[in-house]
Amino acid sequence: MVKVNIFSEKNPTPRQLGIYMAVLLAVVVFSALSILLIVFDGKLMWWHIGVVTALSFIVAYIININALERFIYRRVKLIYKTIHSVKTPKGTISKTMNMDRHIIDEVEEEVAIWANERDREIENLKKLEAYRRDFLGNVSHELKTPIFNVQGYIETLIESKLEDESINLPYLERAARNVERLSTIAQDLDMIAQLESEELHLDLQPFDVHDLATEIFDEMGIVAKEKRIKFNFKQGCDKPFFVKADQERIRQVFVNLITNSVKYGRSNGNTKIGFYNMDDKHLLIEISDDGYGIEERHLPRLFERFYRVDKSRSREQGGSGLGLAIVKHIIEAHKQTVNVRSKPNVGSTFGFTLEKS
């Protein structure tokens, strides 16, 4: 025997609920009149009972529907008003309700969605707050070192009254290097701010990215020679590849990535650039080295501002700590993607896409 449960799947619609209650009342009326018919035999007719039962059903249905509509409308309006007051400046709900819809289920689903959105927003706010704290701490730390160094060199020069010629020039040179580092940090922060606020205009023009890479190889040849690092192109990539981008910004991307490969590469190592056609519209550019590599746990945060894999060694190498963050912002400003893959003691490969010319 199959049992039928009208509430087995969902809450009934207001119209269904009104019908159920009207039927229940009609059954009660019919039962009562049937008993009266038996008790007062001959004074009531069966058609009397039918008419009264039908009228009872109709009246009960009308009363129930109106009562439910007013009851549900008031409650649902209050719920929607609360939800939409957060989502939009003015939340509204229709003054008429479709009584054939599963109103309660829809409101329950809406509330669940709203609650999940609030949870995600709260989680994002917590992450942003943690990121803000880390960023302020990193900025403070990055600025503190060169400022203290400059302060120490100047105080030493003042105390010696510039009489000791053996320390004058070396200390001034060291102070100048630290001032230059402060200037680099300020300039890089300013550029990131412009990229994030979309105030930096990109001059998109077609150019040969292979020529640009060759030019940067020549410019950085002296630095690479000091560490005995060789620059070259991967097999089949030593030929023209034309893209449409801001050449000066892409130059900065190349400089930052190649500088990193030299700084953290091994002596007698290699830095190679490869160009690969992804499809008819995009070119993939990869800059690879055979240096020390990066542990996998660092890769997700590698493009964050001031994030350093080896803080002590990175600061000894110089730089603002913003190079990879700038790379990411420049590539994303071109509406393209950048990625990294690396393995300790094997090397690292940074790749980014550009639109073909």
BALOBA-1460 file (C-alpha; in Angstrom, 3 decimals):
// residues 357
<rec num="1" residu="m" x="0.000" y="0.000" z="0.000"/>
<rec num="2" residu="v" x="1.434" y="3.394" z="-1.048"/>
<rec num="3" residu="k" x="1.198" y="6.246" z="1.413"/>
<rec num="4" residu="v" x="0.665" y="9.691" z="-0.014"/>
<rec num="5" residu="n" x="2.069" y="12.621" z="1.911"/>
<rec num="6" residu="i" x="1.240" y="16.038" z="0.480"/>
<rec num="7" residu="f" x="4.148" y="17.549" z="2.440"/>
<rec num="8" residu="s" x="6.699" y="14.909" z="1.415"/>
<rec num="9" residu="e" x="8.678" y="17.032" z="-1.068"/>
<rec num="10" residu="k" x="8.106" y="20.715" z="-0.466"/>
<rec num="11" residu="n" x="6.047" y="23.082" z="1.568"/>
<rec num="12" residu="p" x="2.644" y="23.398" z="-0.133"/>
<rec num="13" residu="t" x="1.854" y="26.540" z="-2.047"/>
<rec num="14" residu="p" x="-0.577" y="28.980" z="-0.393"/>
<rec num="15" residu="r" x="-3.288" y="27.895" z="-2.831"/>
<rec num="16" residu="q" x="-2.707" y="24.215" z="-2.041"/>
<rec num="17" residu="l" x="-2.779" y="24.949" z="1.659"/>
<rec num="18" residu="g" x="-6.015" y="26.902" z="1.258"/>
<rec num="19" residu="i" x="-7.584" y="23.966" z="-0.619"/>
<rec num="20" residu="y" x="-6.425" y="21.468" z="2.026"/>
<rec num="21" residu="m" x="-7.906" y="23.513" z="4.854"/>
<rec num="22" residu="a" x="-11.141" y="24.128" z="2.935"/>
<rec num="23" residu="v" x="-11.453" y="20.391" z="2.192"/>
<rec num="24" residu="l" x="-10.852" y="19.592" z="5.852"/>
<rec num="25" residu="l" x="-13.587" y="22.021" z="6.926"/>
<rec num="26" residu="a" x="-15.932" y="20.692" z="4.238"/>
<rec num="27" residu="v" x="-15.368" y="17.122" z="5.499"/>
<rec num="28" residu="v" x="-16.151" y="18.223" z="9.025"/>
<rec num="29" residu="v" x="-19.336" y="20.002" z="7.876"/>
<rec num="30" residu="f" x="-20.361" y="17.011" z="5.752"/>
<rec num="31" residu="s" x="-19.813" y="14.636" z="8.669"/>
<rec num="32" residu="a" x="-21.774" y="16.823" z="11.051"/>
<rec num="33" residu="l" x="-24.706" y="17.183" z="8.629"/>
<rec num="34" residu="s" x="-24.687" y="13.460" z="7.935"/>
<rec num="35" residu="i" x="-25.041" y="12.815" z="11.647"/>
<rec num="36" residu="l" x="-27.891" y="15.327" z="11.810"/>
<rec num="37" residu="l" x="-29.559" y="13.608" z="8.861"/>
<rec num="38" residu="i" x="-29.469" y="10.331" z="10.728"/>
<rec num="39" residu="v" x="-30.688" y="11.872" z="13.972"/>
<rec num="40" residu="f" x="-33.450" y="13.948" z="12.353"/>
<rec num="41" residu="d" x="-34.495" y="11.411" z="9.790"/>
<rec num="42" residu="g" x="-36.615" y="12.935" z="7.048"/>
<rec num="43" residu="k" x="-36.067" y="16.564" z="7.909"/>
<rec num="44" residu="l" x="-32.847" y="17.001" z="5.944"/>
<rec num="45" residu="m" x="-32.178" y="15.924" z="2.376"/>
<rec num="46" residu="w" x="-28.851" y="14.736" z="0.997"/>
<rec num="47" residu="w" x="-28.793" y="17.563" z="-1.541"/>
<rec num="48" residu="h" x="-29.096" y="19.987" z="1.380"/>
<rec num="49" residu="i" x="-25.970" y="18.469" z="2.814"/>
<rec num="50" residu="g" x="-24.205" y="18.715" z="-0.560"/>
<rec num="51" residu="v" x="-25.094" y="22.380" z="-1.007"/>
<rec num="52" residu="v" x="-24.080" y="23.323" z="2.527"/>
<rec num="53" residu="t" x="-20.833" y="21.358" z="2.202"/>
<rec num="54" residu="a" x="-20.017" y="23.052" z="-1.124"/>
<rec num="55" residu="l" x="-20.779" y="26.477" z="0.299"/>
<rec num="56" residu="s" x="-18.642" y="25.676" z="3.340"/>
<rec num="57" residu="f" x="-15.771" y="24.688" z="1.073"/>
<rec num="58" residu="i" x="-16.044" y="27.865" z="-1.038"/>
<rec num="59" residu="v" x="-16.328" y="30.200" z="1.942"/>
<rec num="60" residu="a" x="-13.497" y="28.462" z="3.788"/>
<rec num="61" residu="y" x="-11.285" y="28.549" z="0.700"/>
<rec num="62" residu="i" x="-11.838" y="32.295" z="0.165"/>
<rec num="63" residu="i" x="-11.201" y="33.089" z="3.818"/>
<rec num="64" residu="n" x="-8.110" y="30.863" z="3.962"/>
<rec num="65" residu="i" x="-6.589" y="32.254" z="0.765"/>
<rec num="66" residu="n" x="-7.038" y="35.865" z="1.888"/>
<rec num="67" residu="a" x="-5.762" y="35.149" z="5.376"/>
<rec num="68" residu="l" x="-2.737" y="33.246" z="4.068"/>
<rec num="69" residu="e" x="-1.960" y="35.894" z="1.493"/>
<rec num="70" residu="r" x="-2.008" y="38.659" z="4.102"/>
<rec num="71" residu="f" x="-0.061" y="36.536" z="6.605"/>
<rec num="72" residu="i" x="2.618" y="35.334" z="4.152"/>
<rec num="73" residu="y" x="2.894" y="38.682" z="2.406"/>
<rec num="74" residu="r" x="3.650" y="40.495" z="5.646"/>
<rec num="75" residu="r" x="6.250" y="37.941" z="6.769"/>
<rec num="76" residu="v" x="7.883" y="37.559" z="3.374"/>
<rec num="77" residu="k" x="7.926" y="41.305" z="2.842"/>
<rec num="78" residu="l" x="9.764" y="41.741" z="6.131"/>
<rec num="79" residu="i" x="12.328" y="39.073" z="5.192"/>
<rec num="80" residu="y" x="12.891" y="40.455" z="1.702"/>
<rec num="81" residu="k" x="13.122" y="43.982" z="3.040"/>
<rec num="82" residu="t" x="15.871" y="42.895" z="5.429"/>
<rec num="83" residu="i" x="17.793" y="41.062" z="2.688"/>
<rec num="84" residu="h" x="17.430" y="43.665" z="-0.029"/>
<rec num="85" residu="s" x="18.215" y="46.554" z="2.303"/>
<rec num="86" residu="v" x="21.726" y="45.069" z="2.441"/>
<rec num="87" residu="k" x="21.952" y="44.184" z="-1.259"/>
<rec num="88" residu="t" x="20.463" y="47.375" z="-2.696"/>
<rec num="89" residu="p" x="19.668" y="50.875" z="-1.367"/>
<rec num="90" residu="k" x="15.945" y="50.217" z="-1.695"/>
<rec num="91" residu="g" x="14.645" y="46.685" z="-1.535"/>
<rec num="92" residu="t" x="11.170" y="46.161" z="-2.935"/>
<rec num="93" residu="i" x="8.708" y="43.312" z="-3.142"/>
<rec num="94" residu="s" x="5.581" y="43.059" z="-5.231"/>
<rec num="95" residu="k" x="2.326" y="43.972" z="-3.528"/>
<rec num="96" residu="t" x="0.667" y="40.949" z="-5.098"/>
<rec num="97" residu="m" x="1.834" y="37.379" z="-4.655"/>
<rec num="98" residu="n" x="1.461" y="34.363" z="-6.908"/>
<rec num="99" residu="m" x="-0.381" y="31.918" z="-4.694"/>
<rec num="100" residu="d" x="0.603" y="28.991" z="-6.927"/>
<rec num="101" residu="r" x="4.314" y="29.345" z="-6.164"/>
<rec num="102" residu="h" x="6.210" y="27.710" z="-3.311"/>
<rec num="103" residu="i" x="6.654" y="31.005" z="-1.483"/>
<rec num="104" residu="i" x="8.149" y="29.568" z="1.708"/>
<rec num="105" residu="d" x="10.677" y="27.444" z="-0.186"/>
<rec num="106" residu="e" x="11.707" y="30.407" z="-2.330"/>
<rec num="107" residu="v" x="12.198" y="32.611" z="0.721"/>
<rec num="108" residu="e" x="14.151" y="29.844" z="2.465"/>
<rec num="109" residu="e" x="16.417" y="29.497" z="-0.578"/>
<rec num="110" residu="e" x="16.862" y="33.270" z="-0.827"/>
<rec num="111" residu="v" x="17.821" y="33.487" z="2.842"/>
<rec num="112" residu="a" x="20.310" y="30.606" z="2.438"/>
<rec num="113" residu="i" x="21.942" y="32.318" z="-0.564"/>
<rec num="114" residu="w" x="22.068" y="35.620" z="1.292"/>
<rec num="115" residu="a" x="23.652" y="33.946" z="4.339"/>
<rec num="116" residu="n" x="26.306" y="32.248" z="2.166"/>
<rec num="117" residu="e" x="27.124" y="35.566" z="0.486"/>
<rec num="118" residu="r" x="27.529" y="37.229" z="3.868"/>
<rec num="119" residu="d" x="29.832" y="34.417" z="5.020"/>
<rec num="120" residu="r" x="31.981" y="34.821" z="1.903"/>
<rec num="121" residu="e" x="32.116" y="38.595" z="2.331"/>
<rec num="122" residu="i" x="33.149" y="38.242" z="5.967"/>
<rec num="123" residu="e" x="35.842" y="35.726" z="4.987"/>
<rec num="124" residu="n" x="37.127" y="38.061" z="2.277"/>
<rec num="125" residu="l" x="37.183" y="40.971" z="4.718"/>
<rec num="126" residu="k" x="39.219" y="38.889" z="7.162"/>
<rec num="127" residu="k" x="41.692" y="37.999" z="4.394"/>
<rec num="128" residu="l" x="41.949" y="41.638" z="3.314"/>
<rec num="129" residu="e" x="42.526" y="42.714" z="6.901"/>
<rec num="130" residu="a" x="45.292" y="40.118" z="7.295"/>
<rec num="131" residu="y" x="46.783" y="41.215" z="3.962"/>
<rec num="132" residu="r" x="46.656" y="44.868" z="5.039"/>
<rec num="133" residu="r" x="48.503" y="44.064" z="8.283"/>
<rec num="134" residu="d" x="51.155" y="42.074" z="6.402"/>
<rec num="135" residu="f" x="51.521" y="44.815" z="3.803"/>
<rec num="136" residu="l" x="51.984" y="47.590" z="6.373"/>
<rec num="137" residu="g" x="54.471" y="45.448" z="8.261"/>
<rec num="138" residu="n" x="56.405" y="44.684" z="5.086"/>
<rec num="139" residu="v" x="56.447" y="48.332" z="3.963"/>
<rec num="140" residu="s" x="57.693" y="49.378" z="7.382"/>
<rec num="141" residu="h" x="60.410" y="46.729" z="7.336"/>
<rec num="142" residu="e" x="61.522" y="47.513" z="3.773"/>
<rec num="143" residu="l" x="61.777" y="51.243" z="4.484"/>
<rec num="144" residu="k" x="63.318" y="50.890" z="7.932"/>
<rec num="145" residu="t" x="66.542" y="49.234" z="6.791"/>
<rec num="146" residu="p" x="67.698" y="51.841" z="4.225"/>
<rec num="147" residu="i" x="66.503" y="54.735" z="6.408"/>
<rec num="148" residu="f" x="68.490" y="53.492" z="9.409"/>
<rec num="149" residu="n" x="71.514" y="52.885" z="7.185"/>
<rec num="150" residu="v" x="71.393" y="56.406" z="5.744"/>
<rec num="151" residu="q" x="70.883" y="57.824" z="9.214"/>
<rec num="152" residu="g" x="73.879" y="55.904" z="10.559"/>
<rec num="153" residu="y" x="76.208" y="56.944" z="7.729"/>
<rec num="154" residu="i" x="75.235" y="60.620" z="7.984"/>
<rec num="155" residu="e" x="75.616" y="60.680" z="11.770"/>
<rec num="156" residu="t" x="79.044" y="59.090" z="11.451"/>
<rec num="157" residu="l" x="80.075" y="61.727" z="8.906"/>
<rec num="158" residu="i" x="78.753" y="64.522" z="11.121"/>
<rec num="159" residu="e" x="80.573" y="63.226" z="14.208"/>
<rec num="160" residu="s" x="83.825" y="62.941" z="12.284"/>
<rec num="161" residu="k" x="83.243" y="66.469" z="10.921"/>
<rec num="162" residu="l" x="84.158" y="65.179" z="7.484"/>
<rec num="163" residu="e" x="87.836" y="65.223" z="8.536"/>
<rec num="164" residu="d" x="88.540" y="61.519" z="8.034"/>
<rec num="165" residu="e" x="88.919" y="61.183" z="4.273"/>
<rec num="166" residu="s" x="89.202" y="57.389" z="4.556"/>
<rec num="167" residu="i" x="85.512" y="57.052" z="5.448"/>
<rec num="168" residu="n" x="83.943" y="60.081" z="3.763"/>
<rec num="169" residu="l" x="83.572" y="58.744" z="0.245"/>
<rec num="170" residu="p" x="82.689" y="55.100" z="1.174"/>
<rec num="171" residu="y" x="79.997" y="56.249" z="3.616"/>
<rec num="172" residu="l" x="78.567" y="58.739" z="1.152"/>
<rec num="173" residu="e" x="78.447" y="56.011" z="-1.500"/>
<rec num="174" residu="r" x="76.646" y="53.632" z="0.871"/>
<rec num="175" residu="a" x="74.199" y="56.351" z="1.860"/>
<rec num="176" residu="a" x="73.563" y="57.087" z="-1.815"/>
<rec num="177" residu="r" x="72.829" y="53.400" z="-2.509"/>
<rec num="178" residu="n" x="70.293" y="53.286" z="0.307"/>
<rec num="179" residu="v" x="68.647" y="56.504" z="-0.877"/>
<rec num="180" residu="e" x="68.434" y="54.963" z="-4.340"/>
<rec num="181" residu="r" x="66.748" y="51.912" z="-2.830"/>
<rec num="182" residu="l" x="64.217" y="54.156" z="-1.056"/>
<rec num="183" residu="s" x="63.543" y="55.925" z="-4.331"/>
<rec num="184" residu="t" x="63.040" y="52.601" z="-6.104"/>
<rec num="185" residu="i" x="60.523" y="51.441" z="-3.491"/>
<rec num="186" residu="a" x="58.600" y="54.738" z="-3.741"/>
<rec num="187" residu="q" x="58.523" y="54.589" z="-7.546"/>
<rec num="188" residu="d" x="57.407" y="50.952" z="-7.591"/>
<rec num="189" residu="l" x="54.665" y="51.598" z="-5.045"/>
<rec num="190" residu="d" x="53.469" y="54.559" z="-7.102"/>
<rec num="191" residu="m" x="53.374" y="52.429" z="-10.255"/>
<rec num="192" residu="i" x="51.373" y="49.667" z="-8.535"/>
<rec num="193" residu="a" x="48.916" y="52.275" z="-7.238"/>
<rec num="194" residu="q" x="48.466" y="53.622" z="-10.772"/>
<rec num="195" residu="l" x="48.008" y="50.147" z="-12.231"/>
<rec num="196" residu="e" x="45.436" y="49.207" z="-9.594"/>
<rec num="197" residu="s" x="43.490" y="52.439" z="-10.054"/>
<rec num="198" residu="e" x="43.690" y="52.065" z="-13.859"/>
<rec num="199" residu="e" x="45.164" y="55.563" z="-14.095"/>
<rec num="200" residu="l" x="48.173" y="54.303" z="-16.048"/>
<rec num="201" residu="h" x="47.481" y="54.618" z="-19.770"/>
<rec num="202" residu="l" x="48.738" y="51.741" z="-21.901"/>
<rec num="203" residu="d" x="50.067" y="52.675" z="-25.329"/>
<rec num="204" residu="l" x="49.143" y="49.526" z="-27.266"/>
<rec num="205" residu="q" x="51.241" y="49.253" z="-30.410"/>
<rec num="206" residu="p" x="52.487" y="46.331" z="-32.534"/>
<rec num="207" residu="f" x="56.181" y="45.431" z="-32.088"/>
<rec num="208" residu="d" x="58.581" y="42.508" z="-32.333"/>
<rec num="209" residu="v" x="58.907" y="41.063" z="-28.841"/>
<rec num="210" residu="h" x="61.950" y="39.043" z="-29.930"/>
<rec num="211" residu="d" x="63.817" y="42.278" z="-30.738"/>
<rec num="212" residu="l" x="62.828" y="43.679" z="-27.360"/>
<rec num="213" residu="a" x="64.169" y="40.592" z="-25.558"/>
<rec num="214" residu="t" x="67.416" y="40.756" z="-27.558"/>
<rec num="215" residu="e" x="67.842" y="44.413" z="-26.608"/>
<rec num="216" residu="i" x="67.370" y="43.643" z="-22.914"/>
<rec num="217" residu="f" x="69.846" y="40.743" z="-23.144"/>
<rec num="218" residu="d" x="72.421" y="43.208" z="-24.498"/>
<rec num="219" residu="e" x="71.675" y="45.790" z="-21.795"/>
<rec num="220" residu="m" x="72.017" y="43.252" z="-18.971"/>
<rec num="221" residu="g" x="74.983" y="41.440" z="-20.465"/>
<rec num="222" residu="i" x="77.503" y="42.997" z="-18.064"/>
<rec num="223" residu="v" x="75.466" y="41.975" z="-14.987"/>
<rec num="224" residu="a" x="75.057" y="38.446" z="-16.322"/>
<rec num="225" residu="k" x="78.764" y="38.204" z="-17.159"/>
<rec num="226" residu="e" x="79.679" y="38.894" z="-13.522"/>
<rec num="227" residu="k" x="77.821" y="35.720" z="-12.509"/>
<rec num="228" residu="r" x="78.840" y="33.880" z="-15.684"/>
<rec num="229" residu="i" x="75.195" y="33.436" z="-16.709"/>
<rec num="230" residu="k" x="74.452" y="32.969" z="-20.414"/>
<rec num="231" residu="f" x="71.462" y="34.502" z="-22.208"/>
<rec num="232" residu="n" x="69.903" y="32.729" z="-25.175"/>
<rec num="233" residu="f" x="66.626" y="31.790" z="-26.845"/>
<rec num="234" residu="k" x="65.047" y="28.363" z="-26.790"/>
<rec num="235" residu="q" x="65.208" y="26.204" z="-29.874"/>
<rec num="236" residu="g" x="63.037" y="27.550" z="-32.693"/>
<rec num="237" residu="c" x="62.409" y="30.855" z="-30.889"/>
<rec num="238" residu="d" x="65.257" y="32.959" z="-32.292"/>
<rec num="239" residu="k" x="63.050" y="34.730" z="-34.840"/>
<rec num="240" residu="p" x="60.516" y="37.605" z="-34.938"/>
<rec num="241" residu="f" x="57.263" y="37.371" z="-32.960"/>
<rec num="242" residu="f" x="54.907" y="40.320" z="-33.186"/>
<rec num="243" residu="v" x="52.545" y="41.316" z="-30.380"/>
<rec num="244" residu="k" x="50.265" y="44.235" z="-29.605"/>
<rec num="245" residu="a" x="51.089" y="45.733" z="-26.213"/>
<rec num="246" residu="d" x="52.671" y="48.665" z="-24.409"/>
<rec num="247" residu="q" x="56.326" y="48.144" z="-25.328"/>
<rec num="248" residu="e" x="57.781" y="50.110" z="-22.404"/>
<rec num="249" residu="r" x="55.660" y="48.236" z="-19.868"/>
<rec num="250" residu="i" x="56.540" y="44.872" z="-21.400"/>
<rec num="251" residu="r" x="60.192" y="45.977" z="-21.319"/>
<rec num="252" residu="q" x="59.765" y="46.421" z="-17.577"/>
<rec num="253" residu="v" x="58.278" y="42.933" z="-17.303"/>
<rec num="254" residu="f" x="61.277" y="41.443" z="-19.127"/>
<rec num="255" residu="v" x="63.750" y="43.443" z="-17.054"/>
<rec num="256" residu="n" x="62.172" y="42.368" z="-13.756"/>
<rec num="257" residu="l" x="61.972" y="38.684" z="-14.692"/>
<rec num="258" residu="i" x="65.451" y="38.497" z="-16.242"/>
<rec num="259" residu="t" x="66.920" y="40.428" z="-13.292"/>
<rec num="260" residu="n" x="65.400" y="37.855" z="-10.939"/>
<rec num="261" residu="s" x="66.838" y="34.988" z="-12.989"/>
<rec num="262" residu="v" x="70.300" y="36.548" z="-12.716"/>
<rec num="263" residu="k" x="70.035" y="37.440" z="-9.011"/>
<rec num="264" residu="y" x="68.848" y="34.040" z="-7.903"/>
<rec num="265" residu="g" x="70.480" y="31.930" z="-10.588"/>
<rec num="266" residu="r" x="73.566" y="29.777" z="-10.260"/>
<rec num="267" residu="s" x="76.956" y="30.787" z="-11.522"/>
<rec num="268" residu="n" x="77.665" y="29.320" z="-14.967"/>
<rec num="269" residu="g" x="73.901" y="28.987" z="-15.409"/>
<rec num="270" residu="n" x="71.522" y="29.861" z="-18.238"/>
<rec num="271" residu="t" x="68.561" y="32.148" z="-18.748"/>
<rec num="272" residu="k" x="66.437" y="31.290" z="-21.766"/>
<rec num="273" residu="i" x="63.413" y="32.886" z="-23.412"/>
<rec num="274" residu="g" x="60.841" y="30.950" z="-25.411"/>
<rec num="275" residu="f" x="57.927" y="32.101" z="-27.583"/>
<rec num="276" residu="y" x="54.979" y="29.776" z="-28.238"/>
<rec num="277" residu="n" x="51.832" y="30.239" z="-30.312"/>
<rec num="278" residu="m" x="48.909" y="29.335" z="-28.069"/>
<rec num="279" residu="d" x="46.195" y="30.061" z="-30.647"/>
<rec num="280" residu="d" x="45.423" y="32.584" z="-33.366"/>
<rec num="281" residu="k" x="45.209" y="35.445" z="-30.843"/>
<rec num="282" residu="h" x="47.720" y="34.810" z="-28.080"/>
<rec num="283" residu="l" x="51.471" y="34.324" z="-27.727"/>
<rec num="284" residu="l" x="52.972" y="32.632" z="-24.664"/>
<rec num="285" residu="i" x="56.324" y="34.018" z="-23.499"/>
<rec num="286" residu="e" x="58.430" y="32.026" z="-21.020"/>
<rec num="287" residu="i" x="61.603" y="33.076" z="-19.201"/>
<rec num="288" residu="s" x="63.393" y="30.091" z="-17.693"/>
<rec num="289" residu="d" x="66.501" y="29.615" z="-15.587"/>
<rec num="290" residu="d" x="68.364" y="26.667" z="-14.081"/>
<rec num="291" residu="g" x="68.840" y="28.336" z="-10.725"/>
<rec num="292" residu="y" x="68.010" y="27.288" z="-7.176"/>
<rec num="293" residu="g" x="64.261" y="27.078" z="-7.798"/>
<rec num="294" residu="i" x="61.372" y="27.824" z="-5.452"/>
<rec num="295" residu="e" x="59.520" y="25.491" z="-3.107"/>
<rec num="296" residu="e" x="55.907" y="24.824" z="-4.080"/>
<rec num="297" residu="r" x="54.527" y="26.328" z="-0.862"/>
<rec num="298" residu="h" x="55.820" y="29.749" z="-1.904"/>
<rec num="299" residu="l" x="54.385" y="29.789" z="-5.437"/>
<rec num="300" residu="p" x="50.801" y="30.958" z="-4.625"/>
<rec num="301" residu="r" x="52.126" y="34.090" z="-2.869"/>
<rec num="302" residu="l" x="55.073" y="34.823" z="-5.129"/>
<rec num="303" residu="f" x="53.390" y="37.794" z="-6.865"/>
<rec num="304" residu="e" x="52.374" y="39.510" z="-3.620"/>
<rec num="305" residu="r" x="53.983" y="42.826" z="-2.733"/>
<rec num="306" residu="f" x="57.161" y="42.484" z="-0.665"/>
<rec num="307" residu="y" x="56.824" y="38.706" z="-0.486"/>
<rec num="308" residu="r" x="60.280" y="37.177" z="-0.349"/>
<rec num="309" residu="v" x="61.096" y="33.478" z="-0.410"/>
<rec num="310" residu="d" x="64.372" y="33.953" z="1.458"/>
<rec num="311" residu="k" x="64.075" y="37.295" z="3.199"/>
<rec num="312" residu="s" x="67.685" y="37.679" z="4.322"/>
<rec num="313" residu="r" x="69.202" y="36.582" z="1.011"/>
<rec num="314" residu="s" x="66.712" y="38.620" z="-1.028"/>
<rec num="315" residu="r" x="67.509" y="41.849" z="0.772"/>
<rec num="316" residu="e" x="71.228" y="41.235" z="0.326"/>
<rec num="317" residu="q" x="70.571" y="41.069" z="-3.421"/>
<rec num="318" residu="g" x="68.820" y="44.465" z="-3.308"/>
<rec num="319" residu="g" x="65.624" y="45.458" z="-5.052"/>
<rec num="320" residu="s" x="62.334" y="46.792" z="-3.752"/>
<rec num="321" residu="g" x="60.547" y="43.479" z="-3.279"/>
<rec num="322" residu="l" x="57.861" y="44.715" z="-5.672"/>
<rec num="323" residu="g" x="59.201" y="43.433" z="-8.993"/>
<rec num="324" residu="l" x="56.929" y="40.422" z="-9.395"/>
<rec num="325" residu="a" x="53.912" y="42.365" z="-8.117"/>
<rec num="326" residu="i" x="54.546" y="44.947" z="-10.843"/>
<rec num="327" residu="v" x="54.896" y="42.177" z="-13.439"/>
<rec num="328" residu="k" x="51.522" y="40.770" z="-12.413"/>
<rec num="329" residu="h" x="49.794" y="44.166" z="-12.524"/>
<rec num="330" residu="i" x="51.255" y="45.086" z="-15.919"/>
<rec num="331" residu="i" x="50.227" y="41.780" z="-17.501"/>
<rec num="332" residu="e" x="46.746" y="41.947" z="-15.974"/>
<rec num="333" residu="a" x="46.426" y="45.561" z="-17.197"/>
<rec num="334" residu="h" x="46.873" y="44.060" z="-20.680"/>
<rec num="335" residu="k" x="44.031" y="41.656" z="-19.776"/>
<rec num="336" residu="q" x="46.426" y="38.717" z="-19.968"/>
<rec num="337" residu="t" x="47.689" y="36.113" z="-17.475"/>
<rec num="338" residu="v" x="51.002" y="35.382" z="-15.768"/>
<rec num="339" residu="n" x="52.088" y="32.184" z="-14.042"/>
<rec num="340" residu="v" x="55.112" y="30.462" z="-12.555"/>
<rec num="341" residu="r" x="56.301" y="26.905" z="-12.183"/>
<rec num="342" residu="s" x="59.408" y="25.932" z="-10.281"/>
<rec num="343" residu="k" x="61.241" y="23.054" z="-8.683"/>
<rec num="344" residu="p" x="64.006" y="23.329" z="-6.080"/>
<rec num="345" residu="n" x="67.503" y="22.720" z="-7.483"/>
<rec num="346" residu="v" x="66.072" y="22.525" z="-11.016"/>
<rec num="347" residu="g" x="65.021" y="26.086" z="-11.845"/>
<rec num="348" residu="s" x="62.044" y="28.372" z="-12.417"/>
<rec num="349" residu="t" x="59.936" y="29.360" z="-15.410"/>
<rec num="350" residu="f" x="57.823" y="32.498" z="-15.500"/>
<rec num="351" residu="g" x="55.274" y="32.654" z="-18.309"/>
<rec num="352" residu="f" x="52.856" y="35.300" z="-19.498"/>
<rec num="353" residu="t" x="50.606" y="35.805" z="-22.494"/>
<rec num="354" residu="l" x="50.279" y="38.726" z="-24.870"/>
<rec num="355" residu="e" x="47.897" y="39.496" z="-27.704"/>
<rec num="356" residu="k" x="49.336" y="38.844" z="-31.157"/>
<rec num="357" residu="s" x="49.678" y="41.747" z="-33.523"/>
